[in-house]
């Protein structure tokens, strides 16, 4: 079995490049994770999900454009088997 087969493919979607860089840096420490793409907005995340069908999408809830909620719907439509984990920082519930 190849490393790609044993890995969990991940798409990182956050509008802050420094956040994406930090997440990417942490995930690269573990060979079980394979980062297949990064997006700075919801539209790009949905397109990358369509292209790569990642196992997991790490998604910021508050992004420019369509935003996290609408992006979740678009990602699930583009890649139904992808799991979505919402990562966000907000004082609101």
Secondary structure, DSSP 8 states (H G I E B T S, - for coil): --HHHHSEEEEEE-S-HHHHHHHHHHHTTSTTEEEEEEESSHHHHHHHHHHH--SEEEEESS-STTHHHHHHHHHHHH-TT-EEEEE---S--
